[in-house]
């Protein structure tokens, strides 16, 4: 008898694992879990855990893990069907009606499953062959950091180059060619004999929720191959939109975790393997954007899985597809977090270059779904005209309206509009003389008595207004160079946010700009120069940005020199900024000393402070501050 996933999920949702398992194992409450002595091994210290929220048991002494069905299979030697029948009786659920046609279809599926399992073992054996292709596959796995134990754990294998190697091997074992075509292992083209679908590829077995192999994915080892990755076709066993690669092993990691585990959705096979090797529960869609069925599968296992994407353009396209597919399905208590790995890296890169701890830290840097959605729409185009701003607002409203749950749709609308209002918050400004609101005389364009064009008022933020007023003054070149460095490389400020807030960049004209940059660093990630400059333009800093560029060029600072490496430029920026911050602190100390009314005023300290301040000013003005041996 075959039970579909919905039936099995409902069955498990009706029964508490602690109640079912508690009939065979004496359990006691331990925080959010239940603990007892292992039923699989003799032990004196309890290491057997049951978690009702996750729906799993995990036995640390034997490594066994599973749900209430597999528990009955393990402890009472029941078949899968017998275990389901027992539990359905306890839950008061009627079993699906078994028809002759359904029984025949199940028998057919079981036969196809047997050939898939045999094919997996055959592929695994071929990986150890003494052939150039098998050696290339082993070398590839070694370069990707996989050990022999990893290869065996994930069931990886190799499909030889020959057109009928697998076909010949399985037919010799009794398989019918028609069966191998039906389960997707062979390709049948009219007028030609069927041949192997996978050739000269590294093979990844694809399992269903019951850990049965239902298909394969193959990575090409020939760089000239058109399809880098190839999945099996839709078959009676395999529906790619209803499965997630790596799910059974991810569920085992979820069940064994004692630290509030996360479920992560990554982009490819190797990323899944990297995460699971680092004990991170990870899965991947099978070559397509997330489907509604896959979203439901994820939410049955975790209320807020993390969608992880590479930070490059391809990763952002994949992220956008996932956002659009998931948005209508969101509901109270069911959402997603988003992780964008910066630097063009994927999880496999991070694991190989920096290790498991760094990968776990990278995947913990997540953003709420609504925040990523807002940023995506914000960055679509410059918002420098009323029409574009109105279009932005309209897109946000339309996105919120796509959410099927009406209460959540309204919450999203309010949240997105609040973000919009915060982004474009304006202060009222007096109208030009002679302007009458609501009258034809006040409409623009207008001209004065001499025929000169009267420009409409520019509405800007207080910071933008202050910056515009300061343009009549000459910007300090060194301060401008520091500001230009942050505009080009906003990530440089991450280690200096406190100092930036306290001391600025050494020129009062830049105070408003600094406040906006610091606020943006806390609210936006990842932060790049394009996002920063668009935001500043929208906030009314356009004229100041132009003046900064001019003054920075006058400074001739090595921070901006084209022949400097990025690391040297950042080191120079840090040295100059630290000097500016110190200079500002000294100026404040001297001012406080001058204002000090106490008779205990220390003239010697005042003199030393003034000498240090003057020395720093000279070093900054002359460029001495950038000299390698400078002790200023």
C-alpha positions in Angstrom: 0.0 0.0 0.0 1.3 3.5 -0.9 0.7 6.5 1.4 1.2 10.0 0.0 3.1 12.6 1.9 0.0 14.5 2.9 -1.5 11.5 4.6 1.7 10.7 6.4 2.1 14.3 7.5 -1.4 14.5 8.9 -0.9 11.2 10.7 2.2 12.4 12.4 0.6 15.7 13.3 -2.2 13.9 15.2 0.2 12.0 17.5 2.8 13.3 19.9 6.1 11.5 19.5 6.6 11.6 23.3 3.3 9.8 23.8 3.9 7.1 21.2 7.6 6.5 22.1 6.8 6.9 25.8 4.9 3.6 25.7 8.2 1.8 25.1 10.8 4.1 26.7 10.5 5.8 30.1 10.9 9.5 29.3 11.2 12.6 31.5 10.9 16.2 30.6 14.1 18.0 29.9 13.4 21.6 28.9 11.6 21.6 25.5 12.5 17.9 25.0 12.0 14.5 26.6 15.0 12.3 27.5 15.4 8.6 28.4 17.7 5.6 28.2 18.4 4.4 24.7 16.2 1.5 23.5 18.9 0.5 21.0 21.9 0.1 23.3 22.7 -0.5 26.9 23.6 2.7 28.8 23.4 4.2 32.2 23.3 7.9 31.3 20.3 9.0 29.2 21.2 10.0 25.6 17.9 9.3 23.9 16.0 12.5 23.1 12.4 13.1 21.8 11.3 16.5 20.5 7.6 16.9 20.0 8.0 20.3 18.1 10.3 18.8 15.6 8.6 15.4 15.4 11.8 13.4 15.8 13.7 11.2 18.1 17.5 11.0 18.2 19.7 8.5 20.0 23.2 9.8 20.5 24.5 6.5 21.7 23.7 4.6 18.5 23.2 7.5 16.0 19.7 6.3 15.2 17.2 9.0 14.3 13.7 9.2 12.9 10.0 9.8 13.4 7.3 7.7 15.1 7.0 5.5 12.0 10.7 4.6 11.9 10.7 4.1 15.7 8.1 1.3 15.4 10.0 -0.2 12.5 13.2 -0.2 14.5 11.9 -1.3 17.9 9.1 -3.7 16.9 10.5 -4.9 13.5 7.3 -3.8 11.7 7.2 -3.1 8.0 6.5 0.5 6.9 2.9 -0.4 6.1 2.4 -2.2 9.4 3.8 0.8 11.3 1.5 3.2 9.5 -1.5 1.0 10.0 -0.8 0.8 13.8 -0.4 4.6 14.1 -3.4 5.3 11.9 -5.5 3.2 14.2 -4.2 5.1 17.3 -4.9 8.5 15.5 -8.4 7.4 14.4 -7.6 7.9 10.7 -9.0 5.7 7.9 -6.4 4.2 5.6 -6.5 5.1 1.9 -8.7 2.8 -0.1 -6.6 0.1 -1.8 -7.8 -0.7 -5.3 -6.4 -3.3 -7.6 -5.1 -0.5 -9.8 -3.4 1.2 -6.9 -1.8 -2.1 -5.8 -0.5 -2.8 -9.3 0.9 0.8 -9.5 2.7 0.4 -6.1 4.2 -2.9 -7.2 5.4 -1.2 -10.3 7.0 1.6 -8.3 8.7 -0.8 -6.0 10.2 -2.6 -9.0 11.5 0.7 -10.4 12.9 1.7 -6.9 14.8 -1.6 -6.9 16.6 -0.7 -10.2 17.3 2.8 -8.9 19.0 1.4 -5.8 21.0 -1.0 -7.9 22.0 1.8 -10.2 23.2 3.9 -7.3 25.5 1.0 -6.1 26.8 0.5 -9.6 27.6 4.2 -10.0 29.4 4.2 -6.6 31.5 1.2 -7.6 32.5 2.9 -10.9 33.9 5.9 -9.0 36.7 3.6 -7.8 37.5 2.2 -11.2 41.0 2.6 -12.6 39.9 4.7 -15.6 40.7 8.3 -16.6 37.1 9.4 -16.2 36.8 7.9 -12.7 40.1 9.4 -11.7 38.9 12.8 -12.9 35.8 12.5 -10.8 37.8 11.5 -7.7 40.2 14.5 -8.3 37.3 16.8 -8.6 35.8 15.6 -5.3 39.2 16.0 -3.6 39.6 19.5 -4.9 36.2 20.3 -3.4 37.4 19.0 0.0 35.3 15.8 0.2 36.8 12.8 2.0 36.2 9.2 1.2 33.8 9.1 4.2 31.9 12.0 2.7 31.6 10.3 -0.7 30.3 7.2 0.9 27.9 9.1 3.2 26.3 11.0 0.4 26.3 8.0 -2.0 28.3 9.8 -4.8 29.3 7.9 -7.9 30.5 8.1 -11.4 28.7 7.4 -14.8 31.3 6.1 -17.4 31.6 7.7 -20.8 30.3 4.6 -22.7 26.8 4.9 -24.1 25.4 1.6 -22.7 27.6 0.7 -19.7 24.8 1.1 -17.2 22.2 -0.4 -19.5 24.3 -3.5 -20.1 25.0 -4.0 -16.4 21.4 -3.7 -15.2 20.0 -5.9 -18.1 22.5 -8.5 -17.1 20.9 -8.3 -13.6 17.4 -9.0 -15.0 16.1 -5.5 -15.7 13.9 -4.8 -18.7 15.0 -2.0 -21.0 11.5 -0.6 -20.9 11.7 -0.3 -17.1 15.0 1.5 -17.2 13.5 4.0 -19.7 10.5 4.5 -17.5 12.6 5.3 -14.4 14.7 7.8 -16.4 18.0 5.9 -16.5 17.9 5.4 -20.2 17.0 7.8 -23.1 14.7 6.4 -25.8 14.7 8.1 -29.2 12.5 6.8 -32.1 14.6 4.8 -34.5 17.5 4.3 -32.1 18.2 1.8 -29.3 17.9 3.2 -25.8 21.1 4.4 -24.2 22.4 5.7 -20.9 21.1 9.1 -19.9 24.1 9.9 -17.7 27.6 9.6 -19.2 30.9 10.9 -17.9 29.3 12.6 -15.0 29.7 12.8 -11.2 26.5 11.3 -9.8 24.3 12.5 -6.9 21.5 10.2 -5.8 18.2 12.0 -5.2 16.0 10.6 -2.3 12.4 11.0 -1.5 11.0 11.6 2.1 11.4 7.9 2.8 15.1 7.9 1.8 14.3 5.9 -1.3 16.4 6.8 -4.4 14.0 8.1 -7.0 16.3 9.8 -9.5 19.9 11.2 -10.0 21.6 14.4 -10.7 24.8 14.4 -12.7 27.6 17.0 -12.9 29.5 17.1 -16.2 33.2 16.5 -16.0 33.8 17.6 -19.5 34.1 21.5 -19.5 32.7 21.6 -23.0 29.5 19.8 -22.1 26.5 22.1 -22.7 24.6 21.1 -19.6 26.8 21.4 -16.5 24.1 19.7 -14.3 21.6 17.2 -15.5 18.6 15.9 -13.5 16.6 12.8 -14.3 13.2 13.4 -16.1 9.7 13.2 -14.5 8.9 9.6 -13.8 6.4 7.6 -11.8 9.0 7.9 -9.0 10.3 11.4 -9.4 8.4 14.7 -9.5 11.1 17.3 -9.1 8.7 20.1 -8.0 7.6 18.0 -5.0 11.1 17.0 -3.7 14.0 18.8 -2.2 17.6 17.5 -2.6 19.1 16.4 0.7 15.9 16.5 2.7 16.2 13.1 4.6 19.7 13.9 5.8 18.8 17.5 6.6 15.9 16.2 8.8 18.3 14.0 10.6 20.5 17.0 11.4 17.5 18.9 12.5 16.4 16.2 14.8 19.9 15.7 16.4 20.6 19.5 17.0 20.4 20.7 20.5 20.8 24.4 19.7 17.7 25.7 18.0 18.5 24.5 14.5 17.9 26.3 11.2 16.7 24.8 7.9 18.6 26.4 5.0 17.6 26.4 1.3 20.7 26.7 -1.0 21.2 26.6 -4.7 22.9 23.4 -5.7 24.1 19.9 -4.8 27.6 20.9 -3.7 26.2 23.7 -1.4 23.9 21.1 0.3 26.9 18.8 0.8 29.0 21.6 2.2 26.3 22.7 4.7 25.5 19.1 5.8 29.2 18.4 6.3 29.2 21.4 8.7 26.1 20.0 10.5 23.8 22.6 9.0 20.4 21.2 7.8 20.3 22.3 4.2 18.3 21.3 1.1 18.1 22.5 -2.5 15.4 22.7 -5.2 16.1 20.4 -8.1 17.1 22.8 -10.8 14.1 25.1 -10.6 12.8 28.0 -8.5 10.9 26.9 -5.4 7.5 25.5 -6.1 4.4 25.8 -3.9 4.8 22.1 -2.9 8.4 22.6 -1.9 7.4 25.7 0.2 4.8 23.6 2.0 7.3 20.8 2.6 9.8 23.3 4.1 7.1 24.9 6.4 6.0 21.5 7.7 9.6 21.1 9.0 10.4 24.7 10.0 8.3 27.9 10.5 10.9 30.2 9.0 13.5 28.5 6.8 16.5 30.6 5.5 16.8 31.2 1.7 20.5 31.4 1.0 21.8 32.7 -2.3 25.2 33.8 -3.7 25.8 37.5 -3.7 26.5 37.6 -7.5 24.0 38.6 -10.2 22.9 35.0 -10.8 22.3 34.6 -7.1 20.2 37.7 -7.0 18.1 36.5 -9.9 17.5 33.3 -8.1 16.7 35.2 -4.9 14.2 37.4 -6.8 12.4 34.3 -8.3 12.2 32.8 -4.8 10.8 36.0 -3.3 8.1 36.3 -6.0 7.1 32.6 -5.7 7.0 32.7 -1.8 5.3 36.0 -1.3 1.7 35.0 -2.1 2.1 31.9 0.2 3.2 33.8 3.3 0.9 33.4 6.3 1.0 34.2 10.0 3.8 32.2 11.6 5.1 31.0 8.2 7.7 33.0 6.4 11.4 33.0 5.2 14.6 34.6 6.2 17.1 35.6 3.5 20.9 35.2 3.5 23.0 36.8 0.8 26.6 35.6 1.0 28.9 38.5 0.0 32.1 38.5 -2.0 30.8 36.2 -4.8 31.1 33.2 -2.6 28.7 30.2 -2.1 28.5 28.0 0.9 30.9 25.4 -0.6 33.5 28.2 -1.1 33.1 29.4 2.5 33.5 25.9 3.9 36.6 25.1 1.9 38.3 28.5 2.5 37.3 29.3 6.1 35.8 26.2 7.7 32.6 25.1 9.3 32.4 27.8 11.9 32.8 30.6 9.3 30.0 28.9 7.2 27.6 28.8 10.2 28.4 32.4 11.0 27.8 33.4 7.4 24.4 31.7 7.3 23.4 33.3 10.5 23.6 36.8 8.9 20.0 36.9 7.7 17.5 39.6 6.8 13.7 39.5 7.2 11.7 38.7 4.1 10.0 42.1 4.0 13.3 44.0 4.3 14.8 42.2 1.3 11.7 42.7 -0.7 11.8 46.5 0.0 15.4 46.8 -0.9 14.9 45.0 -4.2 12.2 47.4 -5.3 14.2 50.4 -4.0 17.3 49.5 -6.1 15.4 48.9 -9.3 15.9 52.5 -10.5 16.9 56.0 -9.3 14.1 57.6 -7.3 14.9 61.1 -8.4 11.5 62.2 -9.8 8.0 62.3 -8.4 7.0 59.8 -11.1 9.6 57.3 -10.1 8.8 57.6 -6.5 5.1 57.2 -7.2 6.0 54.1 -9.2 8.0 52.7 -6.4 5.1 53.2 -4.0 2.7 51.6 -6.4 4.9 48.5 -6.7 5.1 48.1 -3.0 1.3 48.2 -2.6 0.9 45.7 -5.5 3.4 43.3 -3.9 1.6 43.4 -0.5 -1.7 42.8 -2.3 -0.5 39.5 -3.8 -0.3 37.9 -0.3 -3.3 35.5 -0.1 -3.8 35.9 3.7 -5.6 39.2 3.9 -4.5 40.1 7.5 -0.9 39.5 6.6 -1.3 41.4 3.3 -2.5 44.5 5.3 0.4 44.1 7.8 2.9 44.0 4.8 1.3 47.0 3.2 1.7 49.0 6.5 5.3 47.9 7.0 6.3 48.7 3.4 4.6 52.1 3.5 6.3 52.9 6.8 9.7 52.1 5.2 8.8 54.2 2.2 7.8 57.2 4.4 10.9 56.9 6.5 13.0 56.8 3.3 11.4 60.0 1.9 10.6 61.8 5.1 10.4 65.6 4.3 10.3 68.7 6.3 7.8 71.5 5.2 9.5 74.4 3.5 8.2 77.9 3.0 7.1 78.8 -0.5 8.8 81.5 -2.6 7.5 85.0 -2.2 4.4 85.5 -4.4 3.5 81.8 -4.5 -0.1 81.1 -3.6 -1.0 77.5 -3.0 -4.0 76.4 -5.0 -4.0 79.3 -7.4 -3.0 79.5 -11.1 -0.6 82.2 -10.3 1.4 79.8 -8.1 1.8 77.2 -10.8 5.2 76.5 -12.2 7.0 77.5 -14.4 6.8 81.2 -13.4 8.9 84.3 -14.2 9.6 87.4 -12.2 9.0 91.0 -13.3 12.3 91.0 -15.3 11.2 87.7 -17.1 13.7 85.5 -15.2 12.6 81.9 -14.5 11.6 81.3 -10.9 12.6 77.7 -10.0 10.2 75.7 -7.8 11.3 75.0 -4.2 13.6 72.0 -3.6 12.3 69.8 -0.8 15.2 68.1 1.0 16.0 66.5 4.3 17.5 68.7 7.1 20.9 67.1 6.5 20.6 67.8 2.8 19.6 71.4 3.5 22.6 71.9 5.8 25.0 70.4 3.3 23.6 72.6 0.5 24.2 75.7 2.7 27.7 74.6 3.5 28.6 74.5 -0.2 29.4 78.2 -0.1 32.3 77.3 2.1 35.4 75.4 0.8 35.4 71.8 1.9 38.6 70.6 3.7 40.4 68.5 1.0 41.5 65.8 3.5 38.0 65.5 4.9 36.6 65.3 1.3 39.1 62.5 0.5 37.9 60.5 3.5 34.3 61.1 2.5 35.0 60.0 -1.1 36.7 56.9 0.2 33.5 55.9 2.0 31.4 56.7 -1.0 33.5 54.4 -3.1 34.0 51.7 -0.4 31.2 52.0 2.2 32.3 48.8 3.8 35.4 50.6 5.2 33.3 52.3 7.8 32.1 49.1 9.5 35.0 49.1 12.0 34.7 52.8 12.7 31.0 53.5 13.2 31.4 54.7 16.8 34.2 57.0 15.9 32.4 58.3 12.9 29.3 59.1 15.0 31.5 60.8 17.7 34.1 62.7 15.6 32.8 62.9 12.0 35.2 63.4 9.1 36.8 66.7 10.2 34.6 69.2 8.4 31.3 70.5 9.8 29.9 70.6 6.3 30.0 66.8 6.2 28.1 66.2 9.5 24.8 65.5 7.9 26.3 63.2 5.3 28.1 61.2 8.1 24.8 60.8 10.0 23.0 59.4 7.0 25.9 57.0 6.1 26.0 55.6 9.7 22.3 55.2 9.7 22.4 53.5 6.3 25.1 51.0 7.5 22.7 49.8 10.3 19.7 49.5 8.0 21.1 48.1 4.8 23.1 45.0 4.0 25.0 44.3 1.9 26.1 48.0 1.4 27.7 48.9 -1.9 28.6 52.2 -3.5 25.7 52.2 -5.9 23.1 51.8 -3.1 24.8 54.5 -1.0 25.1 57.0 -3.8 21.5 56.5 -5.0 20.3 56.9 -1.4 22.2 60.1 -0.9 21.0 61.5 -4.2 17.4 60.8 -3.1 18.1 62.5 0.2 19.1 65.8 -1.4 22.9 65.4 -1.2 23.6 65.6 -4.9 25.3 69.0 -4.9 27.4 68.1 -1.9 28.6 64.8 -3.6 29.8 66.9 -6.5 31.7 69.3 -4.2 33.2 66.3 -2.3 34.6 64.9 -5.5 36.2 68.2 -6.6 37.8 68.8 -3.2 39.0 65.2 -2.9 40.8 65.6 -6.2 42.5 68.8 -4.9 43.8 66.9 -1.9 46.0 64.6 -4.0 45.5 62.1 -1.2 47.1 58.6 -1.7 43.8 57.2 -0.5 42.4 57.8 -4.0 45.5 57.0 -6.0 44.8 54.7 -8.9 48.2 52.9 -8.5 47.4 51.8 -4.9 46.1 48.4 -4.1 42.7 48.3 -2.3 44.3 47.1 0.9 46.9 49.9 0.8 44.2 52.5 0.1 42.1 51.2 3.0 45.1 51.3 5.3 45.8 54.9 4.3 42.2 55.8 4.8 42.2 54.3 8.3 45.4 56.1 9.2 44.0 59.4 8.1 40.7 58.9 9.7 42.2 58.0 13.0 44.3 61.2 12.8 41.2 63.3 12.0 39.3 61.7 14.9 42.2 62.4 17.3 42.5 65.9 16.0 38.8 66.5 16.6 39.1 65.1 20.2 42.1 67.4 20.9 40.2 70.4 19.5 37.3 69.6 21.8 39.6 69.2 24.8 41.2 72.5 24.1 37.9 74.3 23.8 36.7 72.7 27.1 39.9 73.8 28.7 39.4 77.4 27.6 35.9 77.4 28.9 37.0 75.9 32.2 36.3 78.3 35.0 38.1 76.3 37.7 41.3 77.7 39.2 42.9 74.2 39.0 43.3 74.6 35.2 46.6 72.8 34.2 48.6 75.1 31.8 51.2 72.3 31.1 48.6 69.8 30.0 46.9 72.5 27.8 50.3 73.3 26.2 51.1 69.6 25.4 47.6 69.1 24.0 47.9 72.2 21.8 51.3 71.0 20.5 49.9 67.6 19.6 46.9 69.2 17.9 49.2 71.5 15.8 51.5 68.6 14.9 48.6 66.5 13.7 47.2 69.4 11.6 50.6 69.9 10.0 51.0 66.1 9.3 47.5 66.0 7.7 48.1 69.1 5.6 51.5 68.0 4.4 50.7 64.4 3.8 53.2 63.2 6.3 50.5 61.2 8.0 50.7 58.7 5.1 54.4 58.0 5.5 55.1 54.5 6.5 57.3 55.4 9.5 55.2 58.3 10.6 55.0 58.5 14.4 52.7 61.5 14.4 
